[in-house]
């Protein structure tokens, strides 16, 4: 197939600054891919390459050169994607997977599922961004009023006692049966005080905590996952584990209760499937999350997520954060993401 891939850099602007463990984002650099072929004149397959600064394993100075070379390679191979060649560049792999899939389907519905047919929504968590106590309290109450039954709080940015007070505030209104609570520490705890903090958090009937200590401390993390009264989910820990053997080794060594999969960070959709298969073999739970992509990336993640039929609330919804987003038929209704064709 004679194909062409055009690379379009874009700077997206957040509606409100997004507070993360790595600072506050007000803009987001992404690269859109337009996949075309004379075979279907006028048809365009769109993908999104969106590495996260200082976090993605493919956040490299020559990113655009690598992206250009990867696109030329797909063109030279008549539209065939060599997944193994791009294992160390998950955001590029994800963008190309999406563009090629979108081109071949000719539709934003990338797979035939109840979600893509508009028959079922995907339950999602309401994400509370980092901020001061009052800002986070306002955001929590807005999510509760909107009908979310699962809320995820980013913690580790303000005083731990204040964060506990925010969680207690939710629990005074909703029991764990009415409202699932997840927290994401983004590695903010030290190995020395992590267990004490996990014990105090567990008293609030939380579902899980993401990445309590910094990634790369396998022995300490394994100790926590074996002794913690609160289930632990790995996120940043998975970054850079790009082969099936590395994935198997990490999960066997740490034995987390959950892993959280982000295609832009963790191997694209093909790499995500490998994580899911290995987690299944080791009886580890998982869910899928977007990573500040625009609606192009978010739609691809949601469409892929729907093929796995996971009943847990997923982390999908951040694509609606930008003022200059691409129009895709996604809509959040109460606590679910819907594809509205």
C-alpha positions in Angstrom: 0.0 0.0 0.0 1.4 3.4 -1.0 1.0 5.5 2.1 2.1 8.9 3.4 2.3 10.1 7.0 2.3 13.8 7.8 3.6 14.9 11.2 1.8 18.0 12.7 3.3 19.5 15.9 0.7 21.1 18.2 0.7 23.0 21.5 -2.4 22.4 23.5 -3.7 24.7 26.2 -5.3 23.5 29.4 -8.6 25.1 30.5 -7.1 25.1 34.0 -3.5 24.5 35.0 -3.0 20.8 35.8 -1.0 20.2 39.0 1.1 17.1 38.9 4.0 15.7 40.9 6.3 17.2 38.3 4.9 20.7 38.5 2.0 22.5 36.9 1.2 22.1 33.3 -0.5 25.0 31.4 0.4 23.8 27.9 1.0 20.3 26.4 3.2 19.6 23.3 1.9 16.8 21.1 2.5 15.5 17.6 -0.5 14.5 15.4 0.0 12.0 12.6 -2.1 12.1 9.4 -1.9 8.7 7.6 -3.2 8.9 4.0 -3.1 6.7 0.8 -4.2 7.2 -2.8 -6.1 3.9 -2.2 -8.8 5.9 -0.4 -8.6 9.5 -1.5 -9.8 11.9 1.2 -9.5 9.3 4.0 -7.2 10.3 6.9 -6.1 8.1 9.8 -5.2 10.3 12.8 -2.9 9.4 15.7 -1.4 11.3 18.6 2.2 11.1 19.9 2.3 12.7 23.4 5.4 11.9 25.5 5.3 13.4 29.0 8.3 15.6 29.8 10.7 14.1 32.4 8.5 11.0 32.7 8.2 9.1 29.4 11.1 6.7 28.6 11.0 8.3 25.1 11.2 11.9 26.3 14.5 12.4 24.3 16.1 15.5 22.8 15.9 14.1 19.3 12.3 13.0 19.6 11.2 14.6 16.3 14.0 12.9 14.4 13.1 9.5 15.8 9.4 10.2 15.0 10.3 11.2 11.4 12.4 8.1 10.9 9.6 5.8 12.3 7.1 7.3 9.9 9.4 7.0 6.9 10.0 3.3 7.9 6.2 2.6 8.0 5.9 4.3 4.6 8.8 2.1 3.2 7.1 -1.0 4.6 3.8 -0.2 2.8 1.9 0.8 5.9 3.1 -2.1 8.1 4.2 -1.2 11.6 7.2 -3.0 13.2 6.2 -3.1 16.8 9.5 -4.5 18.1 11.5 -1.7 16.5 9.6 0.9 18.5 9.4 -0.8 21.9 11.6 1.9 23.4 9.4 4.7 22.0 5.9 3.9 23.4 4.3 7.2 22.6 5.4 7.0 18.9 4.2 3.4 18.7 0.9 4.4 20.2 0.5 7.3 17.7 1.3 5.1 14.7 -1.0 2.2 16.0 -3.8 4.7 16.3 -3.3 6.4 12.9 -3.1 3.1 11.0 -6.1 1.6 12.8 -8.2 4.8 12.2 -7.2 4.8 8.5 -8.3 1.2 8.0 -11.6 1.5 9.9 -12.4 4.9 8.4 -14.2 5.7 11.6 -13.5 6.9 15.2 -15.0 3.6 16.3 -11.7 1.6 16.1 -13.2 -1.7 17.2 -16.7 -3.1 17.2 -17.8 -3.1 20.8 -20.8 -2.1 22.9 -19.0 1.1 23.6 -18.2 1.9 20.0 -21.9 1.2 19.1 -23.0 3.7 21.7 -24.8 0.9 23.7 -22.6 1.1 26.9 -20.4 3.6 28.6 -17.1 3.0 30.3 -17.2 3.7 34.1 -14.5 6.2 34.9 -13.0 7.8 38.1 -13.3 11.5 38.8 -9.8 12.9 39.0 -9.0 15.5 41.6 -5.9 17.5 40.6 -3.3 18.7 43.2 -4.0 22.0 44.7 -4.3 23.6 48.1 -6.9 22.2 50.6 -9.7 24.6 49.6 -9.2 24.1 45.9 -9.2 20.3 46.2 -12.3 20.4 48.5 -14.3 22.4 45.9 -13.2 19.9 43.1 -14.2 16.9 45.3 -17.6 18.3 46.0 -18.2 19.1 42.3 -17.3 15.4 41.4 -19.6 14.1 44.2 -22.5 16.3 42.9 -21.9 15.1 39.3 -22.6 11.6 40.3 -19.1 10.0 40.4 -18.9 6.7 42.3 -15.1 6.5 42.1 -12.8 9.5 42.9 -9.1 9.5 42.6 -7.0 12.1 44.5 -3.5 13.1 43.7 -1.7 13.3 47.1 1.7 14.2 48.2 1.6 17.9 47.3 0.2 19.4 50.5 0.4 18.5 54.2 -0.5 14.8 54.8 -2.9 15.6 57.6 -4.8 18.0 55.3 -5.0 15.2 52.7 -6.4 12.8 55.3 -8.9 15.5 56.2 -10.1 15.7 52.6 -10.5 11.9 52.4 -12.4 12.0 55.8 -14.7 14.7 54.3 -15.7 12.3 51.5 -16.2 9.4 53.9 -18.5 11.4 56.1 -20.8 11.7 53.1 -20.3 8.4 51.4 -19.4 4.9 52.6 -16.9 2.7 50.7 -19.9 0.9 49.1 -21.3 4.2 47.8 -18.0 5.8 46.8 -14.7 4.1 45.8 -11.7 6.2 46.7 -8.3 5.9 45.1 -5.2 7.9 45.8 -2.1 8.5 43.7 1.1 9.5 45.6 3.3 9.7 42.5 6.2 8.4 44.6 5.9 11.1 47.2 6.4 8.9 50.3 9.9 7.8 51.6 10.5 4.1 52.2 11.0 4.9 55.9 7.5 6.5 56.5 5.5 4.8 53.7 4.1 1.9 55.8 2.9 4.2 58.6 1.1 6.4 56.0 -0.4 3.4 54.3 -1.8 2.2 57.6 -3.4 5.6 58.3 -4.8 5.8 54.7 -6.2 2.2 55.0 -8.4 3.3 57.9 -10.5 5.4 55.4 -11.5 2.3 53.4 -9.6 3.2 50.3 -9.6 1.1 47.1 -5.9 1.5 46.4 -2.8 3.7 46.3 -0.7 4.3 43.2 3.0 4.4 43.4 3.6 5.2 47.1 7.4 5.4 46.7 9.6 6.4 43.8 10.0 3.9 41.0 13.1 1.8 40.8 13.1 0.6 44.4 11.9 -2.9 43.7 13.0 -4.5 47.0 11.3 -1.7 49.1 8.2 -1.8 46.9 7.9 -5.6 47.2 8.1 -5.2 51.0 5.3 -2.7 50.9 3.0 -4.8 48.5 3.5 -7.8 50.8 2.8 -6.0 54.1 0.5 -3.1 53.2 -3.1 -3.1 54.5 -3.9 -1.0 51.5 -3.7 -2.5 47.9 -0.9 -1.0 45.9 -1.0 -0.2 42.2 2.1 0.4 40.0 2.2 3.2 37.5 5.6 5.0 37.0 7.2 1.7 38.0 6.2 0.2 34.6 7.9 2.9 32.5 10.9 1.5 30.6 9.9 -2.2 31.0 9.3 -2.7 27.3 9.8 -6.4 26.5 7.6 -9.3 27.7 10.6 -10.7 29.7 11.1 -7.3 31.5 7.4 -7.1 32.3 7.3 -10.7 33.6 10.4 -10.0 35.8 9.0 -6.8 37.3 5.6 -8.2 38.2 7.1 -11.4 39.7 9.6 -9.4 41.8 7.1 -6.8 43.2 3.8 -8.7 43.1 1.6 -5.6 43.2 -2.2 -5.9 43.7 -2.8 -3.7 40.6 -1.0 -2.2 37.6 -2.2 0.9 35.7 -1.7 1.0 32.0 -1.1 4.1 29.9 -0.4 3.3 26.2 1.6 6.5 25.7 3.9 5.4 28.5 3.7 1.7 28.7 4.2 0.3 25.2 1.3 1.5 23.1 -1.8 -0.7 22.8 0.2 -3.8 21.8 2.5 -3.4 24.8 -0.6 -2.8 27.0 -2.0 -6.1 25.8 1.3 -7.8 26.9 1.0 -6.3 30.3 -2.6 -7.4 30.6 -1.7 -11.0 29.6 1.2 -11.2 32.1 -0.9 -9.6 34.9 -3.6 -12.3 34.2 -1.0 -15.1 34.5 0.2 -13.6 37.8 -3.3 -12.9 39.1 -2.7 -9.1 39.3 -5.5 -6.7 38.7 -5.3 -3.7 36.3 -7.0 -0.8 34.8 -6.4 1.7 32.0 -5.7 5.4 32.2 -5.1 8.2 29.7 -2.0 10.4 30.2 -3.0 14.0 29.3 -3.7 13.2 25.6 -6.1 15.2 23.5 -9.3 13.6 22.3 -7.5 11.7 19.5 -5.4 9.8 22.0 -8.2 9.5 24.5 -10.6 8.1 22.0 -8.0 5.4 20.9 -7.4 4.5 24.6 -11.1 4.2 25.3 -11.8 2.2 22.1 -9.0 -0.2 23.1 -10.1 -0.3 26.7 -13.6 -1.4 25.6 -12.2 -4.5 23.9 -11.0 -5.8 27.3 -14.4 -5.5 29.1 -12.8 -4.6 32.5 -15.6 -3.7 35.1 -13.4 -1.5 37.2 -13.6 2.3 36.8 -11.0 3.4 34.3 -9.0 6.6 34.3 -10.4 8.1 31.1 -11.4 11.7 30.8 -8.4 14.0 30.7 -8.8 14.6 27.0 -11.5 17.0 27.8 -9.1 19.4 29.6 -8.0 21.5 26.6 -9.3 24.7 25.1 -8.1 23.7 21.6 -9.1 20.0 21.4 -10.0 18.0 18.4 -13.7 17.2 18.0 -14.3 13.5 18.7 -17.7 12.1 19.6 -16.9 11.5 23.3 -19.1 12.6 26.2 -18.9 12.2 29.9 -22.4 11.4 31.4 -22.4 11.2 35.2 -19.5 8.7 35.9 -19.1 7.1 32.5 -17.4 8.0 29.2 -19.7 7.5 26.2 -19.0 7.3 22.5 -21.9 9.2 20.8 -21.9 8.7 17.1 
